[in-house]
Structure formats: structure tokens, C-alpha cells
Amino acid sequence: MTAEQPAGSGAEIENLMAEGRSFPPDPGFAARANATKELYAEAAADPEAFWAKLARERITWQEPFHTTLEWDLPFAKWFLGGKLNITENCIDRHVAAGLGDKVAYHWIGEPGDTRTITYADLLREVQKTANALKELGVGTGDRVAIYMPMIPELPIAMLACARIGAPHTVVFGGFSAESLVDRINDAQAKLVITADGGWRRGKPVDLKSAVDEALTRTPSVEHTLVVRRVGDAQPGTAMTAGRDLWWHEIVDRQAADCPAIPLDSEHMLYLLYTSGTTAKPKGIIHTTAGYLLGTSLTHSWVFDVKPDDVYWCAADIGWVTGHSYIVYGPLANATTGLLYEGAPDTPSWERWWQIIEDYKVTILYTAPTAIRAFMKQGEALPRKHDLSSLRLLGSVGEPINPEAWLWYHENIGGGSAPIVDTWWQTETGSILITPLPGVTTTKPGSATFPFPGIEADVVDANGASVPLGSGGYLVLKRPWPSMLRGIYGDPERYRATYWGRFPGMYFAGDGAKRDSEGYLWLLGRVDDVMNVSGHRISTIEVESALVDHPSVAEAAVVGKEDPLTGQAIFAFVTTKAGIETGDALAAQLRDHVAKVIGGIAKPKYLIFTPDLPKTRSGKIMRRLLRDVAEGRPLGDTTTLADAGVVETIRAGAGGADDE
């Protein structure tokens, strides 16, 4: 394979598709499924008519739209002329339909405190919070930054902003003061909503001091609204007179009546900044109607949500997964959701399984990294709990290796719950590639096919569609309702970043392969490839091969500069509990990779580490592993769930096993 070829275009990735097993839909599940196979043909016949019909059926409009789509590549406008308010669709209409007593959220704090919030409770609190925002001078079009732990006031704050048409920008609670400064200033936020802190691994985590530090360099902010969460566990929260206000002192006294403002279908709902950028942060714009349709529809069809389900998306609301599949999509469908504040290993690795047993959770949506972390702990812990309520499992955030898929299926899903392996991005707003449960025959490790109405393709370096059995670049060939509307304040950057690589096509930045049956296998970011002696090898290929070994729980692979081969493969490996590490196992793992992929993919460097550096959302921070491999100073570690992990890895890297 030449260096010019895209990741995944060579024979090496055949190992990803060597599993061979497939899982057809259970006939009983299929008979009751929300989605049907006929939807694909209906959407393909006339995509605009398909989306228009669904928008009329699923959205409560205050004024109907007259034009389905206006497409001036690369800028889209959907459902023009329509007016609506997303909070009316997420709360008011359910209360009006007699569902006020239905639980919207079961909330569980890490220390064990709980709250149950009905749709009537949610409507009351959102209206009171919206009135508080208005008292603080926030109006339609003003931006509000939200920097909070996973507590009920976070979705309440988002919905209160949406009720009055103030776009919100949620900043993940693990980000640093510097990250806050960048995002607040780019959005020109008028208000910051935060908390004194949150709980993480048994300790209070200070948030307010990071806000205070950021506000020394954010002149647009007029007020800070602060939720009292940790209280006496973290005494001495500084409050600046005239600027900082306690949530309970201003929100609690408001009237519980704040009519939802009718907003244009293209009114900006929120900004969400992509992480990892070293330049000016990219503020991804999502608007109202198309986003609502995309999230509510995919939530219904992909998760097959029924009225009596208890649904748990175990992401953080600070990421797009939480926006779309904890807040807007589930609430639009009147779903009972679960919010959990803390870490999966606190007070023990049984916490998730206990929650599922206690609340009779029926749908679980989480990341492959979390699944592999549970694999590392072994099967005994989930077996101690009754997980029989689970009827559907989901995966999100990165490609899932077949072994993790099968472990998830057997040990969490009881061998019967279908798995929906979903591909999408901050930019896409909603799930675009996924099985439909009850319809799609799944293959472990494959995200299967595009959602109805989505036209995805795999192309070569010239933008030509590749044949079945080949790999290349994943692209989208026509607009979809929940797509980003641009980068805030920088339309040319939007055009160049997403539409400049292949004319007329949205380039997702990911590599993919289609097998002989048309199934899509995602290979991760195209920059997550290593060029070893002219061979481009994707990191996920080598990681999947390593995790395929029975001793390995998790692995991450990066490229290290090498004077002979250009790059050498550097593997960071976490073994399962009780496995003895050392030179013999390292040699065994190298040979295993060579057998699965080929000799060119054998890691030159391999170290064993007790864990990998991950964000709280479960993504491995390969950027930091590259720093370790190259011996560079570490980049920003503020987003890590455990910053000490990377120091441990760095200490061991000097003694990395060198082939």
C-alpha cells in the first residue's frame, strides 16, 4: 500500500472483519419494533418528502413550515417559515397530554443522594429558571455558558435557555479555566451558569474557582448563577457581590409561568465547541427544528424506545452525546431517563450494575472504552446483579472492537439484547450510521448501514466511490436535518474544514471500509494512522488485534518517529486482572499481532500500564500517548478522568520493551 492511499485501503484491515458471526433480529423483537425495513426505500425514493412528512408528524409547530430545504452548498436551511419552541416539544406537550406525573429523570448523585423529577416538575423548574434568566438581563439571542456537574440543574438550565431563545454553550465540567475563557469569549456569553462543585470518585471537585479565574479575562459576562451542590463539603466558595448569585436565592422565588417563545426553525439552539484544537476553538452551530427532528427520530428508531422504558445514556451532558441523547431526543419522546453524577468505579466497579438492577434500566448507551474497562474487571461483577431488565444496548464514541462487542452482548445483554453500534459526530447532531433493532442483522464491530434518509459513501483520494470490499474516506453526499449549520463566526473555516477535501461532499474525517455485503466498518480518524515503511496502518487495526488476545483488556496504539521506517508502532497495553506481565507476554502479543495483521504491524515498542489516559466520557487521549512516545512535554491534561494515569505511563515509558 502506498503512503498516498487512505487508511483502510489495504489487505491488513481484513482482521477487523474476520469475526464471521452475525446476529439476525429476533422475530419477537422485530414484531414490536418502532422501525421497519420499508423506511429505507421510502427515504431513498424522495428524501425531502420523507423528512417533511416526519417533521409534520413529530414536531409541534406554532406556525407550519412552507419549504422543506434550502441548500446553498455547504449551507443548509431546513423547514423554512416554521416556528416552534423546542421546550414545548420536550415538556409542555407531554404535560398537556396527561403525562405530568411520568418520570423525566431518575437522578443519582455519586454519594448516593437521589431525586425523581417528573415532567410536571421539569416544566415548573424550567419556567422558573427561564424567568430568573430574564431577570438577569438574558434575552432572545444572548448566549449563555453552562459549566456544571451532572446534576438536574444542568438540563434544566439548557431548557430554560431554549425556552427564551438564548443559545447555550455547555462546557464540559472537566475542562480548565483556559478552555472556559476560549469558549466564553468566542461565544461572547452574557451569563455563566455553574455550581460550587460536583462529586467525582468520592471527593468534591471545585468548579467555581475555575469560573472565577476565567472571568478575569471574559469581559462579556455580566453575571454568574451558582448552584449549591457540594455545600459544606467544600467550604468557602467565593461569591463576588453584584456578579455572582446563588441559584436557590434567585430561581426559587420566581413564578412558575414563562410561556415558550415561538422561534424560527433555524434559530440557533446551541453552540458546542470541539475539543483538542490548538487554534481558535470551533463553535459548532446547531439550530432548532432540524436538530429536534434528527435527535427525536433517531432516539425512537435506533433505541426502539417504548413508553415504559427506563433509558440510560451514560455520557456526560458536556458532550454532544449528552445534548442529543440525554436531553433533547429523549425528552421529545417523553422518555424516562437516568442521570448519574459520578464515576463508574465509585464506590466500586459494581456501581453501574447496581443502578441497572435498582432502577430496572431497559436501555444502556455507553462507550467502547467503558465496556473494555468493565471487561478488565471480569465477568463476575455483572453476574452478581440482575441485569435481565436490559432489552437493548448501544455503543457510541469510537469504533468498537469485535471482542468488546461480544463481551457486551453476552455479559451485559444476556446474549439476547440487540446492540446498536452508532456512528455520528458533534457536527452531525444525531446518529447517521447504525443498525435498526428488529430490522438489521448485526455483525460485531460494524456500524452496519446509514440511517434512512442519509447518503453515506466511502471514496478514494480522488472522491470516487470505492467498490465493495474496499476502504477509503467516509463522506456524506446530501444534507440532513440535524447537520451543523456552520462554525460560529467563521463560515469560510466551515467550508474549508468540512467541504474542502471532496467537492460537494461532507468529509467526516474518518476512514471506513465496506465489506462484500455493504456493511460499513469504521476505522477511526484518518489522522489515527501510522505510516510504517510506506504502509499506512490504522491504530484501530493494531488495537483490535491486541485486544483479541485473551490476556488483554485494553490497548492503545500510536506512531513514534523512527529514522528507518518513518514511524514505528508504540503500543500501550492493559492486561486483564491476574495476568502476569513481562517480556514473555510482550513477545507473545507481538507475534499475535503479526499473525492477525501481518509482520509490518508488529509493535516495535510495547509497555504494560495499569490504565490508559481517558476523558470522563471514556475516550482515550491518544494525543497524550503520542507525547509520551515521543518524549515531549505533556499537553493539556485537564480533561482526564484521572490525570495521574499519564504520569504513571510516562514513568514506565523509559523502560518500554523494545523489540
Residue pairs with C-beta under 8 A, 6 or more apart in sequence:
1 9
1 10
1 12
1 534
1 535
1 536
2 534
3 531
3 534
3 536
4 461
5 460
5 461
5 536
6 460
6 461
6 471
6 472
6 473
6 511
6 526
6 536
7 471
7 511
7 523
7 524
7 526
7 528
7 529
7 536
7 537
7 538
8 471
8 472
8 511
8 512
8 513
8 521
8 523
8 538
9 460
9 466
9 470
9 471
9 472
9 536
10 471
10 535
10 536
12 535
12 537
12 541
12 597
12 598
12 600
12 601
13 471
13 513
13 521
13 523
13 538
13 541
15 541
15 544
15 545
15 548
15 596
15 597
16 402
16 445
16 513
16 521
16 523
16 540
16 541
16 544
17 443
17 445
17 446
17 513
17 515
17 521
18 596
19 402
19 406
19 443
19 444
19 445
21 406
21 443
21 444
22 441
22 442
22 443
23 409
23 418
23 419
23 441
23 442
23 443
23 444
24 441
25 33
25 418
25 437
25 438
25 439
25 440
25 441
26 416
26 418
26 438
29 304
29 391
29 418
29 437
29 438
30 438
30 439
31 438
32 438
33 304
33 436
33 437
33 438
33 439
34 300
34 301
34 304
34 305
34 438
35 301
35 302
35 304
35 436
35 437
35 438
35 439
35 452
36 439
37 436
37 439
39 301
39 436
39 452
40 452
42 50
42 452
43 50
43 452
43 453
44 452
47 453
47 455
47 478
48 68
48 69
49 68
50 452
50 453
51 68
51 69
51 78
51 293
51 453
51 481
52 65
52 68
52 79
54 293
54 297
55 65
55 68
55 79
55 82
55 289
55 293
55 481
56 64
58 293
58 296
58 297
58 332
59 82
59 84
59 89
59 289
59 292
59 293
60 84
60 88
60 89
60 93
61 82
61 83
61 84
62 83
62 84
62 85
62 88
62 262
63 81
63 82
63 83
63 84
63 262
64 81
64 82
65 79
65 80
65 81
65 82
65 265
65 289
66 80
66 81
66 82
67 79
67 80
67 81
68 78
68 79
68 80
69 76
69 77
69 78
69 479
70 76
70 77
70 78
70 80
71 77
71 479
73 499
73 504
74 494
74 495
74 498
74 499
74 506
75 485
75 486
75 491
76 290
76 479
76 483
76 485
77 265
77 266
78 265
78 266
78 287
78 289
78 290
78 293
78 479
78 481
79 265
79 289
79 290
79 293
79 481
80 265
80 266
81 265
82 264
82 265
82 289
83 262
83 263
83 264
83 265
84 262
84 263
84 265
84 288
84 289
84 292
85 162
85 163
85 165
85 260
85 261
85 262
85 263
86 162
86 269
86 288
86 291
86 292
86 328
86 332
87 126
87 159
87 162
87 163
87 260
88 260
89 292
89 296
89 332
90 159
90 327
90 328
90 331
90 332
91 104
91 119
91 122
91 123
91 126
91 159
91 331
92 123
92 260
94 100
94 102
94 119
94 334
95 119
95 120
95 123
97 334
99 119
99 334
100 118
100 119
100 120
100 123
101 118
101 119
101 120
102 118
102 119
102 334
102 336
103 116
103 117
103 118
103 119
103 336
104 117
104 118
104 119
104 121
104 122
104 331
104 336
104 337
105 115
105 116
105 117
105 122
105 152
105 155
105 336
105 337
105 338
105 339
106 114
106 116
106 310
106 336
106 337
106 338
106 339
106 359
107 114
107 115
107 116
107 117
107 151
107 152
107 338
107 339
107 340
107 341
108 114
108 338
108 339
108 340
108 341
108 355
109 151
109 199
109 341
109 342
110 199
110 200
110 201
110 202
110 340
110 341
110 342
110 343
110 346
111 199
111 202
115 152
117 125
117 152
119 334
122 156
122 159
122 331
124 256
125 152
125 156
125 251
126 156
126 159
126 160
126 163
126 258
127 160
127 163
127 254
127 255
127 256
127 257
127 258
128 251
128 252
128 254
128 255
128 256
128 258
129 153
129 156
129 157
129 159
129 160
129 251
129 254
130 160
130 161
130 163
130 164
130 258
131 254
131 255
131 257
131 258
132 160
132 225
132 247
132 250
132 251
132 254
133 144
133 160
133 161
133 164
133 166
133 191
134 164
134 258
135 250
135 254
136 191
136 222
136 223
136 225
136 245
136 250
137 190
137 222
137 223
138 144
138 161
138 164
138 166
138 190
138 191
139 164
139 165
139 166
140 164
140 165
140 166
140 261
140 263
141 165
141 166
141 167
142 166
142 167
142 190
142 191
143 166
143 167
143 168
143 169
143 187
143 188
143 189
143 190
143 271
144 157
144 161
144 166
144 167
144 168
144 169
144 189
144 190
144 191
144 192
144 193
145 168
145 169
145 170
145 171
145 180
145 183
145 184
145 187
145 189
145 191
145 192
145 193
145 221
146 154
146 157
146 158
146 161
146 168
146 169
146 170
146 171
146 192
146 193
146 194
147 170
147 171
147 173
147 175
147 180
147 192
147 193
147 194
147 207
147 210
147 211
148 154
148 157
148 170
148 173
148 193
148 194
148 195
148 198
148 207
148 227
149 173
149 195
149 197
149 198
149 199
149 205
149 207
149 229
149 341
150 173
150 198
150 316
150 317
150 339
150 340
150 341
150 342
151 195
151 198
151 227
151 229
151 339
151 341
152 339
153 193
153 195
153 227
153 247
154 170
154 317
155 317
155 326
155 327
155 331
155 339
157 168
157 193
158 168
158 170
158 270
158 317
158 323
158 327
159 327
159 331
161 167
161 168
161 270
162 168
162 269
162 270
163 258
163 260
163 261
164 258
164 261
165 261
165 263
165 267
167 187
167 268
167 269
167 270
167 271
168 269
168 270
168 271
169 183
169 184
169 187
169 189
169 270
169 271
169 272
169 273
169 283
170 270
170 272
170 317
170 318
170 322
170 323
171 179
171 180
171 183
171 273
171 318
172 275
172 316
172 318
172 319
172 616
172 617
172 639
173 198
173 205
173 207
173 316
173 318
173 616
174 318
174 615
174 616
174 638
174 639
174 640
174 641
175 275
175 318
175 638
175 639
176 210
176 636
176 638
177 210
177 211
177 213
177 214
178 214
178 636
178 638
179 281
179 636
179 638
180 210
180 211
180 214
180 218
181 214
181 217
181 218
182 273
182 280
182 281
183 189
183 273
183 281
183 283
184 192
184 214
184 218
184 220
184 221
185 217
185 218
185 220
186 273
186 280
186 281
186 283
186 488
186 489
187 271
187 283
187 488
188 220
189 218
189 220
189 221
190 220
190 221
190 222
190 223
191 221
191 222
191 223
191 224
191 225
192 211
192 215
192 221
192 223
192 224
192 225
193 224
193 225
193 227
193 247
194 207
194 208
194 211
194 224
194 225
194 226
194 227
195 207
195 208
195 226
195 227
195 228
195 229
195 230
196 206
196 207
196 208
196 226
196 227
196 228
196 229
196 230
196 231
196 234
196 237
197 204
197 205
197 206
197 207
197 208
197 229
197 230
197 233
197 234
197 237
198 204
198 205
198 207
198 229
198 230
198 341
199 205
199 229
199 230
199 341
199 342
200 342
200 343
200 346
200 616
200 641
201 342
201 343
201 345
201 346
201 642
202 346
202 347
204 230
204 233
204 234
206 234
208 226
208 237
208 238
209 238
211 224
212 238
212 240
215 221
215 224
215 243
221 243
222 243
223 243
223 244
223 245
224 240
224 243
224 244
224 245
225 245
225 247
225 250
225 251
226 237
226 239
226 244
226 245
226 246
226 247
227 247
227 248
228 246
228 247
228 248
238 244
239 246
263 288
264 288
265 287
265 288
265 289
265 290
266 287
266 288
266 289
266 485
267 287
267 288
268 285
268 286
268 287
268 288
268 485
269 286
269 287
269 288
269 291
270 286
270 323
271 283
271 284
271 285
271 286
271 488
272 283
272 284
272 286
272 320
272 323
272 426
273 281
273 282
273 283
273 284
274 281
274 282
274 284
274 426
274 427
275 639
276 623
280 490
282 487
282 493
282 497
283 487
283 488
283 489
284 426
284 427
284 484
284 487
284 488
285 484
285 485
285 486
285 487
285 488
286 429
286 482
286 484
286 485
287 485
289 481
290 429
290 480
290 481
290 482
290 483
291 324
291 328
291 429
291 430
291 481
291 482
292 328
292 332
293 481
293 482
294 324
294 429
294 430
294 480
294 481
294 482
295 324
295 325
295 328
295 329
295 332
295 429
295 430
295 482
296 328
296 329
296 332
296 333
297 430
298 329
298 430
298 431
298 434
298 451
299 305
299 324
299 325
299 329
299 330
299 332
299 333
299 335
300 333
301 436
301 451
302 394
302 420
302 422
302 431
302 434
302 435
302 436
302 437
302 451
303 309
303 311
303 363
303 365
303 392
303 394
303 420
303 437
304 392
304 437
304 438
305 311
305 330
305 333
305 335
305 363
307 334
308 362
309 335
309 336
309 362
309 363
310 336
310 337
310 338
310 359
310 360
310 361
310 362
310 363
310 389
311 330
311 335
311 336
311 337
311 338
311 361
311 362
311 363
311 365
312 337
312 338
312 340
312 355
312 356
312 359
312 361
312 363
312 364
312 365
313 321
313 322
313 325
313 326
313 330
313 337
313 365
313 366
313 394
314 340
314 344
314 352
314 364
314 365
314 366
314 367
314 370
315 321
315 322
315 325
315 326
315 365
315 366
315 367
315 396
315 397
315 617
316 322
316 616
316 617
317 323
317 326
317 327
318 617
319 426
319 617
320 425
320 426
320 429
321 365
321 396
321 397
321 617
324 429
324 430
324 482
325 365
325 396
326 337
326 339
329 430
330 337
331 337
338 355
338 359
338 361
340 355
342 351
343 351
343 616
343 641
344 351
344 352
344 370
344 373
344 374
345 351
345 373
349 374
349 377
349 381
350 381
350 384
350 385
352 374
353 381
353 382
353 384
353 385
353 387
354 385
355 361
356 364
356 385
356 387
356 389
356 390
357 385
357 386
357 387
357 389
360 389
361 389
361 390
362 389
362 390
362 391
362 392
363 390
363 391
363 392
363 393
363 394
364 390
364 392
364 393
364 394
364 412
365 393
365 394
365 395
365 396
366 394
366 395
366 396
366 618
367 395
367 396
367 397
367 398
367 617
367 618
367 619
368 395
368 397
368 398
368 399
368 400
368 401
368 404
368 618
369 397
369 398
369 554
369 614
369 618
369 619
369 620
370 618
371 395
371 400
371 404
371 407
371 408
371 412
372 401
372 404
372 547
372 553
372 554
373 553
373 554
373 618
374 381
374 382
374 412
375 403
375 404
375 407
375 553
375 554
375 576
376 553
376 554
376 574
376 576
376 577
377 577
378 576
378 577
379 411
382 411
382 412
383 411
387 412
387 414
388 414
390 412
390 413
390 414
390 417
391 417
392 417
392 418
392 419
392 420
392 437
393 408
393 409
393 412
393 413
393 417
393 418
393 419
393 420
394 419
394 420
394 421
394 422
395 405
395 408
395 419
395 420
395 421
395 422
396 422
396 424
397 617
397 618
397 619
398 524
398 619
398 620
399 445
399 447
399 521
399 522
399 523
399 524
399 540
400 408
400 421
400 445
401 445
401 540
401 543
401 544
401 547
401 548
402 444
402 445
402 544
402 548
403 544
403 547
403 548
404 547
405 419
405 421
405 444
405 445
406 444
408 419
409 415
409 417
409 419
409 444
413 419
418 435
418 437
418 438
418 442
419 435
419 442
420 434
420 435
420 436
420 437
421 434
421 435
421 442
421 445
421 446
421 447
421 448
422 431
422 433
422 434
422 447
423 431
423 432
423 433
423 434
423 447
423 510
423 520
423 522
424 430
424 431
424 432
424 433
425 508
426 484
427 483
427 484
427 498
427 508
428 476
428 480
428 482
428 483
428 484
428 508
429 482
429 483
429 484
430 482
431 451
432 450
432 451
432 454
432 456
432 476
432 480
433 447
433 448
433 449
433 450
433 451
433 454
433 456
433 520
433 522
434 447
434 448
434 449
434 451
435 442
435 447
435 448
435 449
436 451
440 448
440 449
442 448
443 519
445 521
445 544
446 515
446 519
446 520
446 521
447 520
447 521
447 522
448 519
448 520
449 518
449 519
449 520
450 456
450 520
453 480
454 476
454 480
455 476
455 477
455 478
456 474
456 475
456 476
456 477
456 520
457 465
457 474
457 475
457 476
457 477
457 505
458 465
458 466
458 470
458 471
458 472
458 473
458 474
458 475
458 512
458 513
458 514
458 520
459 465
459 466
459 472
459 473
459 475
459 502
459 505
460 466
460 472
460 473
461 472
461 473
463 475
463 502
463 503
463 505
466 472
466 514
468 514
468 515
468 516
468 517
468 518
469 513
469 514
469 515
469 516
470 513
470 514
471 511
471 512
471 513
471 514
471 523
472 511
472 512
472 513
473 501
473 502
473 507
473 508
473 510
473 511
473 512
473 526
474 507
474 508
474 510
474 511
474 512
474 520
474 522
475 502
475 505
475 506
475 507
475 508
476 505
476 506
476 508
477 504
477 505
477 506
483 506
484 494
484 498
486 494
487 493
487 494
487 497
498 506
498 507
499 505
499 506
499 507
500 507
501 507
509 525
509 526
509 527
510 522
510 523
510 524
510 525
510 526
511 522
511 523
511 524
511 525
511 526
511 529
511 538
512 520
512 521
512 522
512 523
513 520
513 521
513 523
514 520
514 521
515 521
523 538
523 540
523 541
524 538
524 539
524 540
528 538
528 539
528 540
528 622
529 536
529 537
529 538
529 539
529 559
530 536
530 537
530 538
530 539
530 557
530 558
530 559
530 567
530 569
531 537
531 559
531 566
531 567
532 559
532 565
532 566
532 567
532 568
532 569
532 600
532 601
533 565
533 566
533 600
534 566
535 600
537 569
537 597
537 600
537 601
539 556
539 557
539 558
539 559
539 622
541 597
541 601
542 555
542 557
542 569
542 571
542 593
542 597
542 601
542 603
543 555
543 556
543 557
545 592
545 593
545 596
545 597
545 601
546 552
546 555
546 557
546 571
546 573
546 589
546 592
546 593
546 603
547 553
547 554
547 555
548 592
548 596
549 588
549 589
549 592
550 576
551 575
551 576
551 579
551 585
551 588
551 589
552 573
552 574
552 575
552 576
552 589
553 574
553 575
553 576
553 577
554 573
554 574
554 612
555 571
555 572
555 573
555 574
556 571
556 572
556 612
556 620
556 622
556 625
557 569
557 570
557 571
557 572
557 603
558 570
558 572
558 622
558 625
558 626
558 629
559 567
559 568
559 569
559 570
559 626
559 629
560 567
560 568
560 569
560 570
560 604
560 605
560 626
560 629
560 630
561 567
561 568
561 630
562 568
562 604
568 604
568 605
569 601
569 602
569 603
569 604
569 605
570 603
570 604
570 605
570 606
570 625
570 629
570 656
571 589
571 603
571 605
571 606
571 607
572 607
572 609
572 612
572 625
572 649
573 589
573 606
573 607
573 608
573 609
574 608
574 609
574 610
574 611
574 612
575 581
575 585
575 608
579 585
581 608
583 657
585 608
586 606
586 608
586 657
589 603
589 606
590 602
590 603
590 606
590 659
591 602
593 601
593 602
593 603
594 601
594 602
602 659
603 659
604 658
604 659
605 629
605 656
605 657
605 658
605 659
606 656
606 657
606 659
607 649
607 652
607 653
607 655
607 656
607 657
608 652
609 645
609 648
609 649
609 652
610 645
610 648
611 642
611 645
611 648
612 620
612 625
612 645
612 649
613 620
613 621
613 624
613 625
613 637
613 640
613 642
613 645
613 646
613 649
614 620
614 621
614 640
614 641
614 642
614 645
615 621
615 639
615 640
615 641
616 639
616 640
616 641
621 637
621 639
621 640
621 646
623 635
624 634
624 635
624 637
624 640
624 646
625 649
626 632
627 633
627 634
627 635
628 634
628 646
628 649
628 650
628 653
629 653
631 653
634 646
634 650
637 643
637 646
640 646
